Amino acid sequence: MLYDVAVIGGGPAGSSAASYLSKAGLKVVLFEKKKFPRPHVGESLVPSVNRVLNELGLFEQLEEQGFLRKYGAAWTTVNTQQNVNHNFDGMELLEQVDILFKERKQPDRYRDYTFHVDRAKFDEILLKNSERLGTTVFQNTGVQNSDFSNPDYVELDVKTDDKVRKVKAKMVVDASGRDTNLGTRLQLKISDPSFNQFAIHSWYKNFDRKENELKDYIFIHHLPFHHTWIWQIPITNEITSLGLVTSKEHIKGRTMDLEGIFKDFLANKFELAERINKAERIRTFTLEADYSYSMKQMAGDRFVLVGDAARYVDPIFSSGVSIALNGARYATDNIIKAFSKPELNLKREAFKEYEKIMNAGCRNWYKFITMYYRLHLLFTWFVKNPKYRLEVIRFLQGDVYDEEESFLLKEMEETIREVEKNPKHVWHNLLNDIQHTVVKQ
Ligand SMILES: Cc1cc2nc3c(=O)[nH]c(=O)nc-3n(C[C@H](O)[C@H](O)[C@H](O)COP(=O)(O)OP(=O)(O)OC[C@H]3O[C@@H](n4cnc5c(N)ncnc54)[C@H](O)[C@@H]3O)c2cc1C
């Protein structure tokens, strides 16, 4: 049997790519090395996913399944005397800022909210949907090798239990996440020394999210160390996901276990620590390390990389699933066109629009994230400033792919340069050590 497309990985990128391709009538096979449902990090979505969820017939299903609605996001800053209540151009900096997605209209995004998700359930729903649309799915089956030496097809070695067999497809979509199956084999991966991060996370029951209108927002709580923050993501009415992200340099030499590290950092945010200590932890801590990288190319002859397999940017703005779903949408648009034009012969050229749009989108995310880390008070100040607020919300909604260039990034960059040049600037000592060359990228 010769498939049209073989997809490696059944996470959000793989299942939605498979769904679009099957919907278009292509013969698709998907290999997922794990058995679903399986837990996964990445639980808070941004509204730019809604378009894909809707096109694949999933939005209402998620609504019916009772996933919590996400209406907005909030950030608490580090509350030291040094950086609170400073005035800058007449703007007071507050200890907390928040945004509501519906402040900025998104005409083609269907709803002014999105979801927080239990990824075990969410990913399984997406994978089943690809099966419903015609994809042949093999779980518990990992792809080991892809051989591109034949000019007419790719031959994959796939392993179920101890058995390895060969499968042929005209092309491959690698959606293997941070395993970066093809990118690693083809030596395309470029790791990013600016974000050498480390995260630990768990689920808590009865964590007090406070009974107010921000109860179901995602919260990002800053801690007084560079690159360090805690996420608070509501999963159900009772369960909250809490995770610490920090730079690996801050954990060097610490000998305690993961919970010990979590509590040690948390001690710097007294009020939050108190609330967490009163809650009941219901999962062991999971560790995620070594993330942030790009690839020399996102596509090649007979292959396309999608989602984390193509690019990974720091998760501070919950961009990952958006990149996975939107990437799948743009990639499959190119793939479907390529199948209707045999003369393109599934060469890299056929996927150039995908590479262009995703490179631009990821560059936007990356710059925004980098400047945020460089001087996160600048972000709070831009959120409060009416001139920039809607543009910041556009980024937080994830509308960074097919919209016009943003003046926001340019103005943020200019402000950072001013602060860098002026040692007397009230924010100068708050500049983070992120490499400036990265901002120039
Ligand atoms: C600390 C942290 C916090 C995050 N928070 C958020 C957040 O709040 N919101 C958000 O949107 N994103 C977040 N992310 C990012 C998010 O987790 C990812 O961007 C998202 O899961 C990418 O989806 P994907 O389908 O590309 O990869 P994955 O979801 O990782 O799926 C890849 C799948 O491929 C399978 N696979 C791997 N290798 C093979 C193989 N050889 N053969 C077959 N199958 C294989 C894996 O088992 C897996 O199921 C976070 C990430 C981290 C590290």
The ligand as a Gaussian input file, in Angstrom:
#p B3LYP/6-31G(d) Opt

LIG

0 1
 C        6.666000      24.192000      30.145000
 C        5.771000      24.307000      28.955000
 C        4.555000      24.969000      29.053000
 C        3.699000      25.086000      27.950000
 N        2.511000      25.759000      28.048000
 C        1.743000      25.922000      26.961000
 C        0.475000      26.573000      27.041000
 O        0.030000      26.986000      28.101000
 N       -0.246000      26.722000      25.899000
 C        0.206000      26.250000      24.690000
 O       -0.473000      26.437000      23.678000
 N        1.372000      25.594000      24.605000
 C        2.146000      25.414000      25.697000
 N        3.294000      24.708000      25.594000
 C        3.689000      24.197000      24.280000
 C        2.874000      22.971000      23.862000
 O        3.079000      21.940000      24.800000
 C        3.315000      22.493000      22.488000
 O        3.629000      23.591000      21.668000
 C        2.264000      21.624000      21.789000
 O        1.994000      20.493000      22.537000
 C        2.786000      21.251000      20.394000
 O        1.972000      20.282000      19.790000
 P        2.630000      19.232000      18.776000
 O        1.517000      18.437000      18.227000
 O        3.562000      19.910000      17.861000
 O        3.563000      18.319000      19.706000
 P        3.134000      17.330000      20.879000
 O        1.916000      17.813000      21.527000
 O        4.328000      17.138000      21.719000
 O        2.795000      15.968000      20.141000
 C        3.805000      15.201000      19.528000
 C        3.358000      13.750000      19.535000
 O        4.275000      13.004000      18.728000
 C        4.500000      11.736000      19.341000
 N        5.786000      11.244000      18.843000
 C        7.026000      11.726000      19.122000
 N        7.955000      11.038000      18.434000
 C        7.277000      10.110000      17.717000
 C        7.708000       9.078000      16.812000
 N        8.994000       8.896000      16.514000
 N        6.765000       8.291000      16.253000
 C        5.441000       8.479000      16.540000
 N        4.997000       9.412000      17.402000
 C        5.908000      10.227000      17.970000
 C        4.491000      12.052000      20.833000
 O        4.200000      10.919000      21.615000
 C        3.376000      13.121000      20.909000
 O        2.121000      12.549000      21.212000
 C        4.114000      24.530000      26.704000
 C        5.327000      23.840000      26.617000
 C        6.154000      23.719000      27.728000
 C        7.439000      22.977000      27.600000

